[in-house]
Amino acid sequence: MDDDGPSFAQDLDDDSDKVVVDSAFADLKRFGILQTRYYAHTHPSQPNYLAAVAGDYWGLDHDEVVRIPPNVSTIVDLLEPKQISWRGYFEGIPGPGYMAEASVGRPENQSPNGTWDYVRKHNPFVSYDSVNYEGSRLLNLLSFDDFQDDFAAGVVPQFVMMSPNMLNDGHNTTLDYATNWAREFLKPILTDGAFAEKTLVQLTYDETEDYSQPNRIVSLLLGSAVPEKLWGTTDETFYTHYSILSTMENNWELPNLGRFDVGANVFQLVADATGYVNKDPPNVASVNNSVSYPGPLNRNHSTKVTTFPPPNLKLTGAGGKPILKSISQAWKSEARLDTPYDGSGAVYDGDNLPVYKGQG
């Protein structure tokens, strides 16, 4: 992998069995790698977004506004010390770093229950005070119009997270509406020469539509980083949204966050290039990921956890590096406390609870 090229993660709403046979998605699949064992973490949407940028979702089991304290770090804290540029682009966001719960959509798109262009629950960065206490970071949370400007100017950052509005992600419309929109939106990005460097685009979903089934979702890798010989192929490696973090740590040789990012499998395309060895989680047979485990943001689980657990300060991540130094310094007074993060890659949900034990 080229460490200078843009990397995208784009989220839609999913029902995986229906998506893979959709005609517009099939058109895209011909040019990419379908990840067939990719799982979301829980329901509803918001906790999955939080997990993808910080390595935990803190037991969250709702979509309402939350605030996560500033000593909890995110991918931003890993990227900035290495001067890896980043931005989040969120369709319909009224302005940079907009903090409100939603923006009202265009009148012609209103339904009896209301339809929003932008929703905060699909923008994980603003829930982390480590981001929203920093004005320069809030200025990196922009709209799709800003993305189009950056794309035209050739200044798209190296890491990008994008989330369409509630119409184009299929939430308030239909599957074929969303997949057709995604195909048309991605066309210029996937054009030969769109970027000077190798670019990896992940088109994925926050959660599955069916809460009664294991939370398996569709994920498709596209872009110039995918060699033609792998077009139309499948990857049966086990992944979750934590794999977004571990893949970036591996590709860019980053430190880790000391949470569930450590032990998560790296996208095999990248692992093949770096020599990283993936493995199934030790408890893979129990994977369901439909109910949130206990945590400080959980309202309904019978087991109560009131504090944010400390990261494991002694883990080595997929980038071959220890925990980020600033995280170690921020949490050093809690280095002897038990933590649920052991680097094993085990997966947890409301029926398979995280196990707290000593750091090491």
C-alpha positions as CSV (number, residue, x, y, z in Angstrom):
1,M,0.0,0.0,0.0
2,D,1.1,3.5,-0.7
3,D,1.1,5.5,2.5
4,D,0.3,8.8,0.8
5,G,-2.9,8.0,-1.0
6,P,-6.4,8.8,0.3
7,S,-8.4,6.2,2.2
8,F,-12.2,6.4,2.3
9,A,-14.8,4.8,4.5
10,Q,-18.3,5.5,3.4
11,D,-21.4,4.3,5.4
12,L,-24.9,3.4,4.2
13,D,-27.8,1.6,5.8
14,D,-27.8,-2.2,5.2
15,D,-29.6,-5.5,4.7
16,S,-26.7,-7.6,3.5
17,D,-28.5,-10.4,1.7
18,K,-30.5,-7.9,-0.3
19,V,-27.5,-5.6,-1.0
20,V,-25.3,-8.2,-2.6
21,V,-27.9,-9.1,-5.3
22,D,-28.8,-5.5,-6.0
23,S,-27.9,-4.6,-9.6
24,A,-26.2,-1.3,-8.9
25,F,-24.1,-2.8,-6.1
26,A,-23.3,-5.7,-8.5
27,D,-21.9,-3.2,-10.9
28,L,-19.5,-1.9,-8.3
29,K,-18.6,-5.3,-7.0
30,R,-17.1,-6.2,-10.4
31,F,-14.3,-3.8,-9.6
32,G,-13.7,-4.6,-6.0
33,I,-13.3,-7.1,-3.2
34,L,-16.4,-8.2,-1.3
35,Q,-15.7,-8.8,2.4
36,T,-18.1,-11.6,3.3
37,R,-17.5,-11.9,7.0
38,Y,-17.8,-8.3,8.1
39,Y,-19.8,-7.6,11.3
40,A,-21.2,-4.4,12.8
41,H,-21.0,-4.2,16.6
42,T,-24.5,-3.6,17.8
43,H,-27.8,-1.7,17.2
44,P,-28.8,1.0,16.5
45,S,-26.6,3.1,14.2
46,Q,-24.6,5.5,16.4
47,P,-22.5,3.0,18.5
48,N,-21.1,1.5,15.3
49,Y,-19.8,4.9,14.2
50,L,-18.3,5.6,17.6
51,A,-16.5,2.2,17.4
52,A,-15.0,2.8,14.0
53,V,-13.0,5.8,15.1
54,A,-12.1,5.0,18.7
55,G,-12.0,1.2,19.3
56,D,-15.0,1.0,21.6
57,Y,-18.7,2.1,21.7
58,W,-18.9,2.3,25.5
59,G,-22.0,0.1,25.7
60,L,-24.1,2.7,23.8
61,D,-27.6,1.4,23.0
62,H,-29.4,4.4,21.6
63,D,-29.0,7.2,19.0
64,E,-29.4,10.3,21.2
65,V,-26.6,12.9,21.8
66,V,-23.7,11.7,23.9
67,R,-20.5,13.3,25.0
68,I,-17.3,11.3,25.6
69,P,-14.6,12.8,27.8
70,P,-11.5,14.4,26.4
71,N,-9.1,11.7,27.7
72,V,-10.7,9.2,25.3
73,S,-8.7,9.3,22.1
74,T,-9.7,8.6,18.5
75,I,-8.0,7.9,15.2
76,V,-7.4,11.6,14.9
77,D,-4.9,11.4,17.7
78,L,-3.0,8.7,15.9
79,L,-3.0,10.5,12.5
80,E,-2.0,14.1,13.5
81,P,1.4,13.4,15.1
82,K,2.5,11.7,11.8
83,Q,1.1,14.6,9.8
84,I,-1.4,12.4,8.0
85,S,-4.2,14.6,6.8
86,W,-7.8,13.8,7.6
87,R,-11.3,15.1,7.2
88,G,-14.9,13.9,7.7
89,Y,-17.4,14.8,5.0
90,F,-21.1,14.6,6.0
91,E,-23.8,15.2,3.5
92,G,-26.1,18.1,4.5
93,I,-24.1,19.3,7.5
94,P,-25.0,23.0,7.7
95,G,-21.4,24.1,8.5
96,P,-18.0,23.0,9.7
97,G,-18.2,21.2,13.1
98,Y,-22.0,21.6,13.4
99,M,-23.0,20.2,16.8
100,A,-26.7,19.9,16.7
101,E,-28.6,16.6,16.5
102,A,-29.9,17.1,13.0
103,S,-30.6,19.5,10.1
104,V,-34.0,19.7,8.6
105,G,-34.1,18.4,5.0
106,R,-35.4,20.1,1.9
107,P,-39.2,20.6,2.0
108,E,-39.7,18.4,-1.1
109,N,-38.2,15.5,0.8
110,Q,-40.2,15.8,3.9
111,S,-42.3,12.8,5.1
112,P,-45.1,12.8,7.6
113,N,-42.5,11.8,10.3
114,G,-39.9,14.3,9.0
115,T,-36.8,13.6,6.9
116,W,-33.4,15.0,7.7
117,D,-30.5,15.7,5.5
118,Y,-27.8,15.4,8.2
119,V,-27.9,13.6,11.5
120,R,-25.3,13.8,14.3
121,K,-25.6,10.1,15.0
122,H,-23.8,9.4,11.7
123,N,-20.9,11.8,12.5
124,P,-18.9,10.1,15.3
125,F,-16.3,12.8,15.7
126,V,-18.5,15.4,17.4
127,S,-19.4,13.0,20.2
128,Y,-15.7,12.9,21.3
129,D,-14.6,15.9,23.4
130,S,-11.1,15.2,22.3
131,V,-12.3,16.4,18.9
132,N,-14.9,19.1,19.7
133,Y,-12.7,20.9,22.2
134,E,-10.2,21.6,19.4
135,G,-11.4,24.2,16.9
136,S,-9.0,23.1,14.2
137,R,-10.4,19.6,14.4
138,L,-14.0,20.8,14.1
139,L,-13.0,22.7,11.0
140,N,-12.2,19.3,9.4
141,L,-15.9,18.1,9.7
142,L,-17.3,19.4,6.4
143,S,-20.0,18.8,3.9
144,F,-20.1,16.8,0.6
145,D,-20.0,20.2,-1.2
146,D,-16.6,20.7,0.5
147,F,-15.5,17.3,-0.6
148,Q,-16.4,18.1,-4.2
149,D,-14.3,21.3,-4.0
150,D,-11.4,19.4,-2.5
151,F,-11.6,16.7,-5.1
152,A,-11.7,19.2,-7.9
153,A,-8.7,21.0,-6.4
154,G,-6.7,17.7,-5.9
155,V,-6.4,18.2,-2.1
156,V,-8.5,15.3,-0.7
157,P,-6.8,14.3,2.6
158,Q,-5.1,11.0,3.2
159,F,-7.9,9.7,5.4
160,V,-11.5,10.5,4.8
161,M,-14.7,9.3,6.5
162,M,-17.9,10.1,4.6
163,S,-21.6,9.6,5.4
164,P,-24.5,10.4,3.1
165,N,-27.7,12.0,4.2
166,M,-30.7,10.1,5.4
167,L,-32.1,9.9,1.8
168,N,-29.0,8.7,0.0
169,D,-28.0,6.2,2.7
170,G,-31.3,4.4,2.2
171,H,-32.6,5.1,5.7
172,N,-35.6,7.1,4.5
173,T,-35.7,5.8,1.0
174,T,-35.0,2.3,-0.5
175,L,-32.1,0.0,-1.1
176,D,-32.1,0.6,-4.9
177,Y,-32.2,4.3,-4.3
178,A,-29.2,4.2,-2.1
179,T,-27.1,1.8,-4.2
180,N,-27.8,3.7,-7.4
181,W,-26.8,6.9,-5.6
182,A,-23.6,5.3,-4.3
183,R,-22.7,4.0,-7.8
184,E,-23.1,7.4,-9.4
185,F,-21.3,9.2,-6.5
186,L,-18.3,6.9,-6.7
187,K,-17.8,7.0,-10.5
188,P,-15.5,10.0,-10.6
189,I,-13.6,8.8,-7.5
190,L,-13.0,5.4,-9.1
191,T,-11.9,6.8,-12.5
192,D,-8.4,6.0,-13.6
193,G,-6.1,8.8,-12.5
194,A,-8.6,10.4,-10.1
195,F,-5.8,10.4,-7.5
196,A,-2.0,10.4,-8.1
197,E,-1.5,7.9,-5.3
198,K,-3.0,4.5,-4.6
199,T,-6.4,5.0,-3.1
200,L,-8.5,2.5,-1.1
201,V,-12.3,3.1,-0.8
202,Q,-14.4,1.1,1.6
203,L,-18.1,1.2,0.9
204,T,-19.8,-0.3,4.0
205,Y,-22.8,-0.1,6.3
206,D,-23.3,0.8,9.9
207,E,-25.6,-2.1,10.9
208,T,-27.9,-4.7,9.4
209,E,-31.6,-4.0,9.1
210,D,-32.7,-7.2,10.7
211,Y,-32.1,-7.1,14.5
212,S,-33.1,-10.8,14.9
213,Q,-30.0,-12.0,12.9
214,P,-26.3,-11.8,13.6
215,N,-25.1,-8.4,12.7
216,R,-23.3,-9.2,9.4
217,I,-23.1,-6.4,7.0
218,V,-21.8,-5.7,3.5
219,S,-18.3,-4.2,2.9
220,L,-16.7,-3.6,-0.4
221,L,-13.2,-2.5,-1.1
222,L,-12.7,-0.4,-4.3
223,G,-10.1,2.0,-5.7
224,S,-6.8,2.0,-7.4
225,A,-5.2,0.1,-4.5
226,V,-7.2,-2.9,-5.5
227,P,-5.3,-4.7,-8.3
228,E,-7.2,-5.8,-11.3
229,K,-6.5,-9.5,-10.6
230,L,-8.6,-9.1,-7.4
231,W,-11.6,-7.5,-9.0
232,G,-14.8,-9.4,-8.4
233,T,-13.2,-11.6,-5.7
234,T,-14.3,-12.2,-2.1
235,D,-12.4,-12.0,1.2
236,E,-13.6,-14.4,3.9
237,T,-11.5,-12.9,6.7
238,F,-13.4,-11.9,9.8
239,Y,-13.8,-8.2,10.3
240,T,-15.6,-5.6,12.4
241,H,-15.5,-1.8,12.3
242,Y,-12.5,-2.0,14.5
243,S,-10.7,-3.4,11.5
244,I,-10.8,0.1,10.0
245,L,-8.6,1.3,12.8
246,S,-6.2,-1.7,12.8
247,T,-5.8,-1.4,9.0
248,M,-4.8,2.2,9.2
249,E,-2.4,1.4,12.1
250,N,-0.9,-1.4,10.0
251,N,-0.6,0.5,6.7
252,W,0.8,3.7,8.2
253,E,2.8,2.1,11.1
254,L,0.8,4.0,13.7
255,P,0.7,3.6,17.4
256,N,-2.5,2.1,18.8
257,L,-5.4,3.3,21.0
258,G,-5.0,0.5,23.6
259,R,-8.6,-0.6,23.0
260,F,-10.4,-3.0,20.7
261,D,-8.4,-1.7,17.8
262,V,-5.7,-4.0,19.0
263,G,-6.3,-7.6,17.9
264,A,-8.8,-6.6,15.2
265,N,-8.0,-8.1,11.8
266,V,-6.3,-6.0,9.1
267,F,-8.0,-5.9,5.7
268,Q,-6.3,-8.8,3.9
269,L,-5.4,-6.6,0.9
270,V,-3.2,-4.6,3.2
271,A,-2.0,-7.5,5.4
272,D,-0.7,-9.2,2.3
273,A,1.4,-6.2,1.5
274,T,2.8,-5.7,5.0
275,G,3.1,-9.4,6.1
276,Y,0.6,-9.0,8.9
277,V,-1.1,-12.3,9.9
278,N,-4.8,-12.3,10.6
279,K,-6.7,-14.8,12.7
280,D,-10.3,-15.5,13.7
281,P,-11.4,-14.2,17.1
282,P,-11.1,-16.9,19.8
283,N,-14.9,-16.7,20.4
284,V,-16.0,-16.3,16.8
285,A,-18.6,-19.0,17.1
286,S,-20.6,-16.9,19.5
287,V,-20.7,-13.8,17.4
288,N,-24.1,-12.1,17.2
289,N,-23.4,-8.4,17.9
290,S,-27.1,-7.4,18.0
291,V,-27.3,-6.1,21.6
292,S,-24.9,-3.7,23.3
293,Y,-22.7,-4.9,26.2
294,P,-22.6,-2.9,29.5
295,G,-20.8,0.4,29.5
296,P,-21.0,4.0,30.7
297,L,-23.3,5.0,27.8
298,N,-25.7,2.0,28.2
299,R,-29.2,2.6,29.5
300,N,-30.8,-0.9,29.5
301,H,-28.4,-3.7,30.4
302,S,-28.9,-5.3,33.8
303,T,-25.1,-5.1,34.4
304,K,-24.1,-1.5,35.2
305,V,-20.7,0.0,34.3
306,T,-20.5,3.7,35.2
307,T,-16.9,4.7,34.2
308,F,-15.0,4.7,30.9
309,P,-12.5,1.8,31.2
310,P,-8.8,2.6,30.9
311,P,-7.0,1.6,27.8
312,N,-4.4,-1.2,28.1
313,L,-1.2,0.7,28.2
314,K,0.9,-2.4,27.4
315,L,-0.5,-3.5,24.1
316,T,1.3,-3.6,20.7
317,G,-1.0,-2.9,17.8
318,A,-1.1,-3.9,14.1
319,G,1.3,-1.1,13.2
320,G,4.0,-2.8,15.4
321,K,4.0,0.1,17.7
322,P,3.0,0.5,21.4
323,I,0.1,2.7,22.6
324,L,0.3,6.4,21.6
325,K,2.5,8.2,24.1
326,S,0.0,10.9,24.9
327,I,-2.6,8.2,25.8
328,S,-0.1,6.5,28.0
329,Q,0.6,9.8,29.8
330,A,-3.1,10.7,30.2
331,W,-4.0,7.3,31.7
332,K,-0.8,6.4,33.6
333,S,-2.4,6.8,37.0
334,E,-4.8,4.0,36.1
335,A,-2.2,1.6,34.7
336,R,-3.0,-0.9,37.5
337,L,-6.7,-0.9,36.9
338,D,-8.4,-3.8,35.2
339,T,-9.4,-3.3,31.5
340,P,-11.5,-5.2,29.0
341,Y,-8.9,-4.8,26.3
342,D,-6.4,-7.7,26.0
343,G,-5.5,-7.6,22.3
344,S,-6.9,-11.0,21.6
345,G,-9.4,-9.8,19.0
346,A,-12.3,-11.4,20.9
347,V,-15.7,-9.9,20.1
348,Y,-18.3,-9.0,22.7
349,D,-22.0,-8.1,22.9
350,G,-24.9,-8.0,25.4
351,D,-24.8,-11.8,25.8
352,N,-21.0,-12.2,25.7
353,L,-19.7,-9.6,28.0
354,P,-16.2,-8.1,28.0
355,V,-13.9,-9.6,30.6
356,Y,-12.0,-7.2,32.8
357,K,-8.5,-8.2,33.8
358,G,-5.1,-6.8,34.6
359,Q,-3.1,-4.9,31.9
360,G,-0.3,-6.8,30.3
